[in-house]
Amino acid sequence: MDRNPPLDRKPVVIFSSLNLAEAHLVHQALRQARLKATLRNALRAPLMGEIPADDARAEVTVAPEDEAAAQAVIAALEAQGQGDEWACRDCGEANPASFEICWQCGRAHVP
Ligand SMILES: [Zn+2]
C-alpha cells in the first residue's frame, strides 16, 4: 500500500468548459464512476464577460492515476449525450438532455 503518494502527483484537468452545465455533467458522471473528480471554478464561470474567458472556464480534475478511466467516462458521455438541451421554465438556463432537474435552480424538467 502506498500511503504516502509523492507530492508531485497533481490533479489532471480532464475537462474544461465555459458551459458550467457541461462541467457539472462530467463531474457527476465521474463521481458515479467512483473517480475522485473535483469541479473547479464553478462559481467563477457565471462571471464570464467580466474576467478573461480562460479564467472563467469551469474545470474538472482527477488524480493522475484516474486519467485514463476518466477519459473513457467522458468519451462514453459524449457518445450518448448528444440529445437536445432543454431550457428551464423558471430561470431559462440551458440544461443538457441527461439532466432531470435544472442545474441552476433545481426545478424539475417538464417536457
Ligand atoms: Zn432553472
Backbone and ligand atoms as CSV (ligand in chain L), in Angstrom:
chain,resi,resn,atom,element,x,y,z
A,1,MET,N,N,0.837,-1.204,0.000
A,1,MET,CA,C,0.000,0.000,0.000
A,1,MET,C,C,0.874,1.256,0.000
A,2,ASP,N,N,0.519,2.139,-0.858
A,2,ASP,CA,C,1.258,3.394,-0.954
A,2,ASP,C,C,0.528,4.451,-0.135
A,3,ARG,N,N,0.962,4.610,1.091
A,3,ARG,CA,C,0.254,5.540,1.969
A,3,ARG,C,C,0.764,6.964,1.847
A,4,ASN,N,N,1.903,7.106,1.209
A,4,ASN,CA,C,2.466,8.446,1.067
A,4,ASN,C,C,2.779,8.771,-0.387
A,5,PRO,N,N,1.748,9.049,-1.140
A,5,PRO,CA,C,1.990,9.355,-2.559
A,5,PRO,C,C,2.847,10.607,-2.688
A,6,PRO,N,N,3.715,10.626,-3.682
A,6,PRO,CA,C,4.576,11.788,-3.879
A,6,PRO,C,C,3.746,13.054,-4.049
A,7,LEU,N,N,4.292,14.159,-3.620
A,7,LEU,CA,C,3.546,15.409,-3.664
A,7,LEU,C,C,3.387,15.959,-5.072
A,8,ASP,N,N,4.174,15.409,-6.014
A,8,ASP,CA,C,4.090,15.985,-7.357
A,8,ASP,C,C,2.975,15.375,-8.192
A,9,ARG,N,N,2.161,14.542,-7.560
A,9,ARG,CA,C,1.048,13.954,-8.314
A,9,ARG,C,C,-0.133,14.912,-8.293
A,10,LYS,N,N,-0.028,15.908,-9.105
A,10,LYS,CA,C,-1.077,16.922,-9.119
A,10,LYS,C,C,-2.288,16.440,-9.904
A,11,PRO,N,N,-3.448,16.961,-9.553
A,11,PRO,CA,C,-4.647,16.612,-10.305
A,11,PRO,C,C,-4.506,17.012,-11.770
A,12,VAL,N,N,-5.107,16.226,-12.627
A,12,VAL,CA,C,-5.083,16.480,-14.061
A,12,VAL,C,C,-6.413,17.107,-14.464
A,13,VAL,N,N,-6.331,18.175,-15.244
A,13,VAL,CA,C,-7.568,18.763,-15.770
A,13,VAL,C,C,-8.051,17.874,-16.913
A,14,ILE,N,N,-9.130,17.177,-16.676
A,14,ILE,CA,C,-9.629,16.197,-17.636
A,14,ILE,C,C,-10.676,16.810,-18.560
A,15,PHE,N,N,-11.245,17.923,-18.114
A,15,PHE,CA,C,-12.305,18.548,-18.895
A,15,PHE,C,C,-12.404,20.004,-18.482
A,16,SER,N,N,-12.586,20.876,-19.465
A,16,SER,CA,C,-12.858,22.269,-19.118
A,16,SER,C,C,-13.833,22.839,-20.124
A,17,SER,N,N,-14.665,23.732,-19.632
A,17,SER,CA,C,-15.698,24.288,-20.496
A,17,SER,C,C,-16.167,25.622,-19.954
A,18,LEU,N,N,-16.587,26.472,-20.872
A,18,LEU,CA,C,-17.230,27.714,-20.446
A,18,LEU,C,C,-18.684,27.450,-20.087
A,19,ASN,N,N,-19.154,26.269,-20.437
A,19,ASN,CA,C,-20.527,25.880,-20.132
A,19,ASN,C,C,-20.528,25.117,-18.808
A,20,LEU,N,N,-20.979,25.793,-17.762
A,20,LEU,CA,C,-20.925,25.205,-16.424
A,20,LEU,C,C,-21.776,23.942,-16.331
A,21,ALA,N,N,-22.889,23.918,-17.067
A,21,ALA,CA,C,-23.759,22.730,-17.039
A,21,ALA,C,C,-23.004,21.508,-17.545
A,22,GLU,N,N,-22.211,21.700,-18.579
A,22,GLU,CA,C,-21.417,20.598,-19.116
A,22,GLU,C,C,-20.421,20.095,-18.090
A,23,ALA,N,N,-19.763,21.031,-17.445
A,23,ALA,CA,C,-18.776,20.649,-16.435
A,23,ALA,C,C,-19.439,19.887,-15.289
A,24,HIS,N,N,-20.629,20.327,-14.899
A,24,HIS,CA,C,-21.370,19.621,-13.854
A,24,HIS,C,C,-21.693,18.202,-14.280
A,25,LEU,N,N,-22.100,18.083,-15.547
A,25,LEU,CA,C,-22.487,16.773,-16.069
A,25,LEU,C,C,-21.301,15.814,-16.023
A,26,VAL,N,N,-20.142,16.303,-16.479
A,26,VAL,CA,C,-18.937,15.475,-16.485
A,26,VAL,C,C,-18.550,15.107,-15.048
A,27,HIS,N,N,-18.621,16.096,-14.172
A,27,HIS,CA,C,-18.277,15.871,-12.770
A,27,HIS,C,C,-19.158,14.784,-12.157
A,28,GLN,N,N,-20.462,14.892,-12.404
A,28,GLN,CA,C,-21.401,13.902,-11.876
A,28,GLN,C,C,-21.095,12.501,-12.395
A,29,ALA,N,N,-20.833,12.431,-13.697
A,29,ALA,CA,C,-20.582,11.128,-14.318
A,29,ALA,C,C,-19.324,10.487,-13.730
A,30,LEU,N,N,-18.311,11.298,-13.496
A,30,LEU,CA,C,-17.063,10.771,-12.944
A,30,LEU,C,C,-17.265,10.295,-11.508
A,31,ARG,N,N,-18.052,11.045,-10.759
A,31,ARG,CA,C,-18.327,10.631,-9.376
A,31,ARG,C,C,-19.116,9.320,-9.368
A,32,GLN,N,N,-20.043,9.205,-10.309
A,32,GLN,CA,C,-20.827,7.970,-10.390
A,32,GLN,C,C,-19.940,6.786,-10.741
A,33,ALA,N,N,-18.853,7.070,-11.471
A,33,ALA,CA,C,-17.903,6.020,-11.834
A,33,ALA,C,C,-16.886,5.809,-10.708
A,34,ARG,N,N,-17.145,6.438,-9.562
A,34,ARG,CA,C,-16.320,6.302,-8.365
A,34,ARG,C,C,-14.901,6.836,-8.554
A,35,LEU,N,N,-14.785,7.845,-9.395
A,35,LEU,CA,C,-13.497,8.526,-9.527
A,35,LEU,C,C,-13.561,9.783,-8.665
A,36,LYS,N,N,-12.402,10.167,-8.140
A,36,LYS,CA,C,-12.379,11.356,-7.290
A,36,LYS,C,C,-12.232,12.600,-8.144
A,37,ALA,N,N,-13.307,13.006,-8.722
A,37,ALA,CA,C,-13.282,14.191,-9.574
A,37,ALA,C,C,-13.573,15.436,-8.747
A,38,THR,N,N,-12.958,16.535,-9.149
A,38,THR,CA,C,-13.184,17.807,-8.476
A,38,THR,C,C,-13.593,18.849,-9.507
A,39,LEU,N,N,-14.609,19.607,-9.178
A,39,LEU,CA,C,-15.060,20.682,-10.055
A,39,LEU,C,C,-14.474,22.002,-9.550
A,40,ARG,N,N,-13.741,22.665,-10.434
A,40,ARG,CA,C,-13.103,23.926,-10.037
A,40,ARG,C,C,-13.687,25.092,-10.834
A,41,ASN,N,N,-13.603,26.249,-10.228
A,41,ASN,CA,C,-14.050,27.482,-10.883
A,41,ASN,C,C,-15.547,27.524,-11.121
A,42,ALA,N,N,-16.277,26.668,-10.417
A,42,ALA,CA,C,-17.718,26.598,-10.656
A,42,ALA,C,C,-18.400,27.933,-10.380
A,43,LEU,N,N,-17.874,28.668,-9.428
A,43,LEU,CA,C,-18.519,29.929,-9.083
A,43,LEU,C,C,-18.045,31.081,-9.952
A,44,ARG,N,N,-16.987,30.828,-10.695
A,44,ARG,CA,C,-16.437,31.924,-11.499
A,44,ARG,C,C,-17.032,31.943,-12.894
A,45,ALA,N,N,-17.486,30.785,-13.370
A,45,ALA,CA,C,-17.996,30.716,-14.735
A,45,ALA,C,C,-19.106,31.730,-15.019
A,46,PRO,N,N,-20.029,31.940,-14.074
A,46,PRO,CA,C,-21.104,32.894,-14.381
A,46,PRO,C,C,-20.604,34.320,-14.568
A,47,LEU,N,N,-19.374,34.569,-14.216
A,47,LEU,CA,C,-18.831,35.921,-14.348
A,47,LEU,C,C,-18.244,36.163,-15.730
A,48,MET,N,N,-18.419,35.208,-16.605
A,48,MET,CA,C,-17.864,35.349,-17.934
A,48,MET,C,C,-18.245,36.705,-18.519
A,49,GLY,N,N,-17.285,37.352,-19.109
A,49,GLY,CA,C,-17.538,38.694,-19.620
A,49,GLY,C,C,-16.928,39.741,-18.719
A,50,GLU,N,N,-16.791,39.398,-17.451
A,50,GLU,CA,C,-16.194,40.336,-16.514
A,50,GLU,C,C,-14.730,40.011,-16.264
A,51,ILE,N,N,-14.386,38.765,-16.459
A,51,ILE,CA,C,-12.993,38.362,-16.309
A,51,ILE,C,C,-12.580,37.624,-17.577
A,52,PRO,N,N,-11.288,37.507,-17.840
A,52,PRO,CA,C,-10.853,36.838,-19.074
A,52,PRO,C,C,-11.459,35.447,-19.200
A,53,ALA,N,N,-11.828,35.088,-20.418
A,53,ALA,CA,C,-12.553,33.844,-20.641
A,53,ALA,C,C,-11.798,32.630,-20.110
A,54,ASP,N,N,-10.493,32.628,-20.244
A,54,ASP,CA,C,-9.742,31.463,-19.794
A,54,ASP,C,C,-9.858,31.265,-18.284
A,55,ASP,N,N,-10.036,32.361,-17.562
A,55,ASP,CA,C,-10.182,32.250,-16.121
A,55,ASP,C,C,-11.586,31.835,-15.732
A,56,ALA,N,N,-12.519,31.982,-16.664
A,56,ALA,CA,C,-13.923,31.702,-16.348
A,56,ALA,C,C,-14.284,30.250,-16.610
A,57,ARG,N,N,-13.363,29.508,-17.200
A,57,ARG,CA,C,-13.663,28.115,-17.503
A,57,ARG,C,C,-13.856,27.305,-16.239
A,58,ALA,N,N,-14.905,26.492,-16.249
A,58,ALA,CA,C,-15.051,25.508,-15.189
A,58,ALA,C,C,-14.189,24.309,-15.565
A,59,GLU,N,N,-13.456,23.791,-14.606
A,59,GLU,CA,C,-12.552,22.673,-14.876
A,59,GLU,C,C,-12.890,21.487,-13.991
A,60,VAL,N,N,-12.795,20.310,-14.586
A,60,VAL,CA,C,-12.955,19.080,-13.821
A,60,VAL,C,C,-11.587,18.412,-13.756
A,61,THR,N,N,-11.138,18.112,-12.551
A,61,THR,CA,C,-9.835,17.478,-12.388
A,61,THR,C,C,-9.992,16.098,-11.754
A,62,VAL,N,N,-9.032,15.224,-12.076
A,62,VAL,CA,C,-8.972,13.902,-11.453
A,62,VAL,C,C,-7.525,13.620,-11.069
A,63,ALA,N,N,-7.334,12.615,-10.240
A,63,ALA,CA,C,-5.986,12.196,-9.886
A,63,ALA,C,C,-5.320,11.610,-11.130
A,64,PRO,N,N,-3.986,11.775,-11.257
A,64,PRO,CA,C,-3.284,11.287,-12.450
A,64,PRO,C,C,-3.554,9.819,-12.734
A,65,GLU,N,N,-3.654,9.004,-11.697
A,65,GLU,CA,C,-3.870,7.568,-11.924
A,65,GLU,C,C,-5.268,7.263,-12.445
A,66,ASP,N,N,-6.166,8.252,-12.330
A,66,ASP,CA,C,-7.533,8.044,-12.812
A,66,ASP,C,C,-7.766,8.658,-14.186
A,67,GLU,N,N,-6.698,9.203,-14.775
A,67,GLU,CA,C,-6.884,9.960,-16.014
A,67,GLU,C,C,-7.483,9.104,-17.136
A,68,ALA,N,N,-6.946,7.925,-17.335
A,68,ALA,CA,C,-7.423,7.074,-18.429
A,68,ALA,C,C,-8.882,6.678,-18.212
A,69,ALA,N,N,-9.203,6.312,-16.973
A,69,ALA,CA,C,-10.579,5.909,-16.670
A,69,ALA,C,C,-11.529,7.083,-16.878
A,70,ALA,N,N,-11.083,8.261,-16.487
A,70,ALA,CA,C,-11.926,9.449,-16.626
A,70,ALA,C,C,-12.161,9.784,-18.094
A,71,GLN,N,N,-11.132,9.612,-18.898
A,71,GLN,CA,C,-11.292,9.876,-20.326
A,71,GLN,C,C,-12.310,8.922,-20.947
A,72,ALA,N,N,-12.312,7.686,-20.488
A,72,ALA,CA,C,-13.268,6.710,-21.002
A,72,ALA,C,C,-14.695,7.109,-20.615
A,73,VAL,N,N,-14.855,7.582,-19.377
A,73,VAL,CA,C,-16.176,8.006,-18.913
A,73,VAL,C,C,-16.667,9.187,-19.753
A,74,ILE,N,N,-15.769,10.133,-20.011
A,74,ILE,CA,C,-16.160,11.323,-20.773
A,74,ILE,C,C,-16.486,10.955,-22.216
A,75,ALA,N,N,-15.711,10.035,-22.780
A,75,ALA,CA,C,-15.976,9.605,-24.161
A,75,ALA,C,C,-17.353,8.955,-24.250
A,76,ALA,N,N,-17.682,8.122,-23.259
A,76,ALA,CA,C,-18.991,7.459,-23.249
A,76,ALA,C,C,-20.099,8.500,-23.102
A,77,LEU,N,N,-19.819,9.488,-22.275
A,77,LEU,CA,C,-20.796,10.546,-22.037
A,77,LEU,C,C,-21.071,11.330,-23.320
A,78,GLU,N,N,-20.012,11.638,-24.015
A,78,GLU,CA,C,-20.167,12.418,-25.246
A,78,GLU,C,C,-20.885,11.594,-26.300
A,79,ALA,N,N,-20.666,10.291,-26.292
A,79,ALA,CA,C,-21.296,9.428,-27.285
A,79,ALA,C,C,-22.805,9.348,-27.067
A,80,GLN,N,N,-23.220,9.332,-25.791
A,80,GLN,CA,C,-24.647,9.155,-25.523
A,80,GLN,C,C,-25.352,10.476,-25.271
A,81,GLY,N,N,-24.597,11.516,-24.986
A,81,GLY,CA,C,-25.228,12.759,-24.542
A,81,GLY,C,C,-25.461,13.785,-25.633
A,82,GLN,N,N,-25.789,13.314,-26.813
A,82,GLN,CA,C,-25.955,14.257,-27.913
A,82,GLN,C,C,-27.403,14.698,-28.079
A,83,GLY,N,N,-28.226,14.427,-27.075
A,83,GLY,CA,C,-29.630,14.836,-27.163
A,83,GLY,C,C,-29.783,16.346,-27.093
A,84,ASP,N,N,-31.025,16.779,-27.233
A,84,ASP,CA,C,-31.289,18.213,-27.222
A,84,ASP,C,C,-31.195,18.763,-25.807
A,85,GLU,N,N,-30.691,19.963,-25.725
A,85,GLU,CA,C,-30.741,20.665,-24.451
A,85,GLU,C,C,-32.178,21.106,-24.201
A,86,TRP,N,N,-32.476,21.346,-22.941
A,86,TRP,CA,C,-33.788,21.920,-22.635
A,86,TRP,C,C,-33.573,23.170,-21.793
A,87,ALA,N,N,-34.482,24.100,-21.963
A,87,ALA,CA,C,-34.382,25.363,-21.234
A,87,ALA,C,C,-35.287,25.319,-20.016
A,88,CYS,N,N,-34.754,25.715,-18.889
A,88,CYS,CA,C,-35.523,25.723,-17.639
A,88,CYS,C,C,-36.679,26.725,-17.732
A,89,ARG,N,N,-37.845,26.316,-17.268
A,89,ARG,CA,C,-39.009,27.203,-17.310
A,89,ARG,C,C,-38.893,28.342,-16.311
A,90,ASP,N,N,-38.158,28.094,-15.252
A,90,ASP,CA,C,-38.048,29.118,-14.212
A,90,ASP,C,C,-36.982,30.148,-14.524
A,91,CYS,N,N,-35.766,29.654,-14.741
A,91,CYS,CA,C,-34.660,30.597,-14.852
A,91,CYS,C,C,-34.147,30.708,-16.279
A,92,GLY,N,N,-34.658,29.850,-17.177
A,92,GLY,CA,C,-34.258,29.974,-18.576
A,92,GLY,C,C,-32.914,29.367,-18.901
A,93,GLU,N,N,-32.271,28.754,-17.900
A,93,GLU,CA,C,-30.946,28.187,-18.124
A,93,GLU,C,C,-31.023,26.955,-19.033
A,94,ALA,N,N,-30.042,26.811,-19.913
A,94,ALA,CA,C,-29.986,25.630,-20.772
A,94,ALA,C,C,-29.396,24.469,-19.984
A,95,ASN,N,N,-30.047,23.309,-20.083
A,95,ASN,CA,C,-29.579,22.108,-19.387
A,95,ASN,C,C,-29.343,20.978,-20.381
A,96,PRO,N,N,-28.321,20.169,-20.165
A,96,PRO,CA,C,-28.098,19.010,-21.041
A,96,PRO,C,C,-29.287,18.065,-20.984
A,97,ALA,N,N,-29.486,17.326,-22.070
A,97,ALA,CA,C,-30.644,16.440,-22.174
A,97,ALA,C,C,-30.693,15.430,-21.030
A,98,SER,N,N,-29.531,15.037,-20.516
A,98,SER,CA,C,-29.491,13.998,-19.492
A,98,SER,C,C,-29.849,14.514,-18.101
A,99,PHE,N,N,-29.970,15.830,-17.937
A,99,PHE,CA,C,-30.331,16.375,-16.629
A,99,PHE,C,C,-31.830,16.256,-16.417
A,100,GLU,N,N,-32.231,15.830,-15.215
A,100,GLU,CA,C,-33.649,15.740,-14.918
A,100,GLU,C,C,-34.135,16.947,-14.139
A,101,ILE,N,N,-33.190,17.642,-13.520
A,101,ILE,CA,C,-33.554,18.899,-12.870
A,101,ILE,C,C,-32.598,19.987,-13.344
A,102,CYS,N,N,-33.038,21.221,-13.252
A,102,CYS,CA,C,-32.206,22.352,-13.662
A,102,CYS,C,C,-30.992,22.443,-12.756
A,103,TRP,N,N,-29.804,22.504,-13.352
A,103,TRP,CA,C,-28.606,22.552,-12.524
A,103,TRP,C,C,-28.517,23.846,-11.768
A,104,GLN,N,N,-29.158,24.884,-12.277
A,104,GLN,CA,C,-29.028,26.181,-11.632
A,104,GLN,C,C,-30.015,26.388,-10.503
A,105,CYS,N,N,-31.303,26.108,-10.748
A,105,CYS,CA,C,-32.302,26.414,-9.720
A,105,CYS,C,C,-32.963,25.161,-9.148
A,106,GLY,N,N,-32.711,23.979,-9.739
A,106,GLY,CA,C,-33.222,22.750,-9.153
A,106,GLY,C,C,-34.635,22.388,-9.566
A,107,ARG,N,N,-35.249,23.180,-10.433
A,107,ARG,CA,C,-36.601,22.874,-10.868
A,107,ARG,C,C,-36.605,21.632,-11.759
A,108,ALA,N,N,-37.626,20.786,-11.587
A,108,ALA,CA,C,-37.719,19.581,-12.394
A,108,ALA,C,C,-37.989,19.943,-13.847
A,109,HIS,N,N,-37.459,19.105,-14.725
A,109,HIS,CA,C,-37.668,19.306,-16.149
A,109,HIS,C,C,-39.092,18.888,-16.530
A,110,VAL,N,N,-39.840,19.798,-17.120
A,110,VAL,CA,C,-41.178,19.476,-17.626
A,110,VAL,C,C,-41.097,19.477,-19.155
A,111,PRO,N,N,-41.158,18.315,-19.763
A,111,PRO,CA,C,-41.023,18.231,-21.229
A,111,PRO,C,C,-42.157,18.964,-21.932
L,1,ZN,ZN,ZN,-33.700,26.774,-13.609
